[in-house]
Amino acid sequence: MMKKAPPTRSLNTSEFAGEFEVHTLRLLKQRFVVFCTVGAILGMLVTGVGLVVSLVSTFSDAAFDAGVFVKLWRSVWAAGKAVGTSVVPVTVFISALLWVQRGRVLERSLLRLSQVVVVVVGAFHLIVAQLGWGGSIGWLEASLTLLLACILLPWSARSALLAAGALLVTNCTVRLLGGSGFAGLIAHFALSIALFAPSVLIAWLKHSQYASQFKMAVLQQRYGEVRRELTDARRIHEALFPARIDAGPLRLEYQYEPMRQIGGDYLYAHIGPGVNGGQRLSAVLLDVTGHGIPAALTVNRLHGELERVFAEDPTIQPGAVLCLLNRYVHLTLASHSVYVTALCLRIDSSTGVLEFASGGHPPAFLIGVDGTVRELNSTAYVLGACEAADFDAAQLVTEFGPGDTLVAYTDGAIEARDRAGKMLGVQGFLRMVASMASSQRSGRAWSRELLSAVESFRYGPPADDTLVVEIERALRDADLENAGVRIGSLAEGRAVAPVSP
């Protein structure tokens, strides 16, 4: 038994994740430069302020006694330690900045580098504070460094948590090595969590907002691309439809209103010479289950199959076409729960014969030149519902005289609902056809008027694709001379007889 193909990965999800990562890394590179610059400037400002405060406090005492030189030395030494403890973070910021600017760091390693810079600077302040150098508070500088990173860098909550966790472990380790007791260690642990938590929260909020804005921008861009692609797809899809025929013994006209940009209704037509001259028109009206792009893709496959069928046998009978289509749908589409209704017909203007076979399609209507209307009902199952050996097209034949018109449609026409939710149905559509037939107006555009009538009945947007087709046999002057005789014969009725495909 053949194994089922594994499901493909969602390209949309992976594509979005990849674009988001690339965009985040680019933003991180820009923001990291700002972060290092701001960190270096703040470090130099703190150094300058500390140095000024030390010198001012030293020379504020006006009494220059013997101990003034000792006080001066002590102040200079304290200022030197303060400058030294501030120079190290400044050096880290500047080094990281130059390293990135020279392209020494790959984009994917930049996130880790930013975390390392924050942890190194914060850990340095914690160690210096424990050693009592430069008057550093330690946890305050570490928390401010982390806060600055979470504000400026596009960190996620995970990135902020990793940096905060490393600083938390460093602070507890330094306190433990410094001889802090259990109570003091717990107090510093709680204090560190309280100081680092706002930074992590800010990172989470900023990253969530950034991700939402990026997703919205991507969706808007994708929507525009999809709209343009659907416009092109509709142009290609409608190019599969046959050209309208407005001259000759047989006329073909249709109106198509897809529920969306493209749909699953389709009309195929093949024209050839009749048996005794004239024209022979073979037409296939299809309605694929579903809507939109999936249905349109199915239509594209069926179009290729019909092209092959008529290329191999241009005179093939409608029943044979229906059987071949059923076999194709059953073998290739039914396993995906895709089925098709179809009306296959062939009209020969030289013989006045209409042959047809219908697989689960709504009944077509044959409108006589005298205004009579007859139904051409379905003759077989929906295509794909059974195997080829169990399918019988049950082709039928009837007369198609001069002035007669065939109206066929898809179920989008009869499934229209009014404001009260009542469906039009086959009988409602038949009443529309009969009302128009009774007016006996020449040159009537059946497909356009019927579609307009359906739209007037329908409340709201269409719930399905709608295709209305009309095929008319032209009434010539010679036919008009015999019209009285022919119309008289119509009163007796024209039978629809079965034939072998």
N, C-alpha and C positions, 0 to 999 in steps of 0.2 A: 504494500500500500504506500502510495506517495505521501511523504511527510508534508505537512502544511508549512508554508514559508513563514519564517519568523517575522514578527511585526517590526516595521521600520521605526527607527528612533525619530522622535518629534524634531524636525528640522527647525521649527519655529522657536522651540525652547532653547536648543543648543545655539542657534544663531543669535538669539537675544542675549544669552549668557556671554557669548564670545564678544559681542559688541560692547556690552556693559563693562566687561573686564578691560578691554582695550581703552575705552573712554575713561575709565577710572584711573588706569595707569598714567594716561596722558595728563589728567587733572592732578594726580599725585605728584608728578614731576614738577609741574608749575607751582603747586602749593608748597612743595618741599623746599624750593628755593626761597619762597617768602618766609617759611617757618625758620629756616636756618639764618636768614638775614635778620629777622626780628629777634631771634634768640641771641645772636651775636651782639646786636645793638643794645638790647636790654642788659646783657652781661657787662658790656662796657660802661653803660650808664650806672649800673650798680657799683661797679669798680670805682668810677669817678666820684660818685656820691660818698662812698665809704672812705675814700682817700681824703676828700675835702673835710668830712666830719672829723676824721682823726686829727688832721692838721689844725683845724679850728679849735678843737678841744685842747690841743697841746699848747697853742699860743694864746689861749684866752686868759691864762693866768699872767697878770702883769708883773708879778714878783719873780725876778730872775735871780734866784739864789743859787747856791751850789748844787742843789738837786735838779735844777732846770735841765741840765744836759742829760741826766738820767731819765727824766720824764720825756724829753725829746726823743731819746733813743728808744724808749719803750713804745712811744706813739708811732715812730717810724717803723719799728718792728711789727707792731700790730697792723699798721696800714699795709706793710709789705705782705703780711700773711693774707690779709683780705684781698689785696690785688692778686696774689698768687692763686688763691682759691677761686677767684672770678675769671682769671685768665684761662684756666683749664677748660671750663665749659665753652668759653668763647672760642678757644682753639678747636674744640670738637665740632662746634657749629660751622666754623669757617672751613675746616678740613673736609667735612662732609659736603659742604656747598661746592667747593672746588672739585671734589671728586666726581660729583654728579655733573657739573658743568663741563668737565673734560670728557665726559662720556665713558668713564671707567666703570659705571654701574649699569647693568642691564635693567630694563623696565620692570621685569618680573622680580628682581632682587631689591627694588627700591622700597617696597613696603617693609621688608625685613630691615633694611638699613634705617628707615625712619624710626622703627621700634627700638633698634639698637641705640640710636642717638638719644632718644628719650630716656631709656633705661640707664645708659652710661652717665648722662648728665645728672639724672635724679639720684643714682647710686652714689656718685661722687659727692653730692651735697649731703647725703645721709651719713656717709663715712666722715666727711670733714666736720659735720656737726657733732658726731660722737667723739671725735678727737679734740674738739674745742678749738679748732683753728678758724680764724677770721670771723668769728661771731655768727657763723651760719646757723640758721634754725634747722635746716636739713629737710624735715618733712614738708615744710612750707614751700621751699624751693622745688622739691621733687613734685609736689602736687601742682604747683604753678606751671612747671614744665609740661606735665601730662595734660593739664587743662589747655595750654597753648597749642599743643599738638592736636587735641581733639577738636579745637575750634578751627584751626587752619587747614588741617589735613583731611582728606576724604576717607577717614578711617571708618570701618564697620565696628559694631559693638564688640565683635570677636577680637579685632586688632587692638582696641582699647583695653579689653580685659586682659589680653596677654601682657601688654606693657604694664598695666596696673598690678597684675599678679607678680611680675618680676620685681617691681619696686616694693611691693608688700613683703615678699620673701626677703629681699635685701634689707629692708628696715628691721624686720624681726631678727634676722641673723646678726646685724650690727648691734642691736640692743642686747641680744643674748651674749655676744662676745664681750660687750662692754660691762657685763656683770649685772644686767637688769634682772630683777626678780620676776617671779611668775606673774604677780599682780601687775607690775609695770609692763611686762611683755603683753599681757592681755589688753591693757589700756592703750598701748601704742598700736596694737593690732586693730582695735576698734576705731581708734583715731584715724588710722590709715584708710580703713574702709570708708569712713565718713568723708574723708577728703577726696578719695579717688572715685567714689560713686557718682558725683555730679559730672565728672569728666566722661565716664562711661555712658551715662545717660545722654549727655550732649552728643556724643559720637553716634549713639543709636538713633536719636531723633534726626540728626543731620543726614545720616546715611539713608534712613527710611525715606525722608523727603527727597533726597537726591535720586534714589532709585525710582520713586514714583514719578518724578518729573522726567527722568530719562525714559521710563517706560511709556509715558504719555507721548513724549516727543517721537519715540520710535513707532508707536502705534499710529500717530498722525501721518508720519512719513510712509509707513506701510499701507495705510488706508489710501493715500494718494496714489501709490504705486499700483495697488490692487485695482483701483478705479480705472487707471489708465490701461492696465492689462486686460480688465474686463471689457473695456471699450474695444480694444484690438481683438479680443476673443470673440466678441459679438459680431464684429465685422467679418471675421473668418467663418464663424458659425453660420451667419446668414448667407455667406457666399456659397454654402453647400446647397441652399435651396434653389429650385429651378427658376429660370426666367419666366415671367408671366407671358402668356400667349394671348394676344389680342387680335390676331388675324388668322385666316384659314378656317377649315370646316369645324375644328374643335378649338374652344377657347378655355384658357386656364387662368384663374385669378384666385388669390388667397390673401388673408390678413392674419398676421401673427402678433400676438401680444404675450411675451414671456412674463412670468411672475416676477422674475428678477432680470438682471442684464441679459443672461442667456438661459435657455431652458431645455426641456427634454421632448418637445414636440418637433416633428420633422415631416417634410413632404419631399418625396423623390418622384421625379418624372422622367420618362424615356419616350421619345417620339420616333416613329418609323413609318414606312409606307404601309397602307392598308392592303387587304387581300385583293381588292379590285380597284386599286388606285386609292386616291384620297389619303387619309391620315389615320394612323393607329397610335393611340396614347395609352401608355402604361403608367400608372401612378400608384404610389405606396404612401399611405398616411400612417405615421408612427406616433405613439405616445409612450414614453419611457417612464417607469416609476421614479418618483423623486423629482427634485427641482434643481435649478442652479447648475453649478459647474459639474458635479458628478453626472447629472443627467445629460448635459451637453457632451461630455466625454463619451458617454455611451452612444449618443447619436452619431458621433464621429466614427465610431467603430461600425455601427450599422450602415452608415453611408458607404464605407469601404466595402462591406459585404454586398450591398446592393449593386455597387459599381461592378464588382466581380461577376455577380449573377447575370446581369444584363449584358455584360461584355461577352460572356460565354454563350448566351442564348438570348438575343434581342427579342425573339417572339415568344418567350416563355409565358405560360399561362399564369393567372393570378394564384390559383390553387397551389401550383408548384412553387411559386415565390413564397407563399405563406409557409409551406412545409419546410423550405430551406431556411427561412428566417427562424422558425421554431427550433430547428435542429441547432442553429448557431447560438441562439439565446440560451437554450438548455445546456449546451456544452460549455459555454464561456461566461455567461452572466448570471444564470439562475443560482449558482453556488454562492454568489454575493447578494442574494435576495433581490436581484434586479430582474424585472419582468417587463414585457412590452405588449401593448395592444396594437393591432395593425389592421388596416383596410387596404387590401390589394385589389386593383381593378384594371381592366383593359377595355378600351372603347375603340371600335373600328368605324370610322365615319362612312366607309364604303358599303358596309353591310348593315349598319345601324344596330349593332349588337354590343351589349354591355355585359362583360364577364366580371365576376367579383368573388372574393373570399375574405371573410372578416374573422380575425382572431380576437374575440373579446372586446371588440371596439364598439362604441355607441352606434346606434343605427343611423345610417345615412338616409337622405331623403331624395327621391327622384321626383322632380316637379315636371309634369307634362306641359305641353304647349297650351293645353286647355285649362291649366290651373289645378289639375288633380295632383295630389301628393301621395306617394307610396314610400313605405319604409323598406330599407335594405338592411335586414337584421344580421347579427353576428352568426357565423356559420361554424365556428370552431372555438377551442379554448384559448385563453390568454397564452401568448407565446412564452415558452420556457417552462410551463407548468407540467408538461409530460414529455416523455421521450419521443423520438421521431417515429418509432414503431407504433405508438399508441395515438398518434396525432392524425386526424382526418380533416383536411381543409374544407371539404364539402362545397366545392365551388358551384356557384349558381350563374344563370344567364338570363337576361331579359332584353327587351327592345329598348333602344336609345335613339329615338327618332329626331328629326329636325325640329329645333326649337325647344327640345328638352334640356333640363338643367339638373345636374347632380350637385347636392350640397352635402358635404361631409365636414366633420368637426372633431375636436378632441373634448375630453370630459371637463376641461376648464370652462366651457360654455354652459354646460348643463348643471355644473356645481356652483354656479353663482347664486348668492343669497341676497335677499332684500333686507330692508331695515329690521323686519320682524324675525329674520333668521330663516325664512322659508326658501328652500332650494328651488331653482327654476325647473330642473328635471327635464327628461326627454319630452314629456307632454307639453311643458311650457315652451320649450324650444320649437316643438312642432307647431304649436299655435302661432308662434311668430312667423314661421315659414308659411303656414297656410294663410295668414293674414296678408302677407306680402304677395303670395301667389294669386290671391283673389283680386288684387288690384289690376292685374294684367298690364303692367307698365312695361314698355319695351326699353331695352338698354339698361335693365336694372343691374346694379352692382350688388349681388346677393351677399357676398362675403363682407363687404364693408357695412352694409345696412344691418346685417344680422349681428355683427360684432358691436355696432353702435347700440342696437337694441339690448344686447346682453349688458353692456356697460350702463345703460340707463336703468336696467332692472337691478343691477348689482349695487349694494351699499358698501362703500369702503374699497380698499385696494383689492386686486385679484388674489384669490387663494390658490390659484393653479395657472399653469401655462394654458393659453387659449389659441387655437389655430382653426380658422374657418376657411374651407376650400370650396370653390365652385368650378364645375366643368360644364360647359354649355356646347351643344351642337348647334352651329349657326343655321338659321333658317333662310334659305336662298329663295330667289324669286320663283324658281320652278317648284319649290316646296310649297309656296304660298298658293299656287294654283290648285294643288291637291290637298290643301289644309282642311277643307270641309269634309272630304272623304275620310281623312285620317282622324280628325277629331270625332267624327261619327263612330269610328271603330273603337275609340278610347272608351266609349260608354260601356262597351262589353268587357273592358278590362284587359290588361296585358299580363300574361302569366309570368312568374319568375320560376324558371325551370332549372333543375339540377343538371350538371354536366360532370363528366369525368375529367379531372385535371390531367 
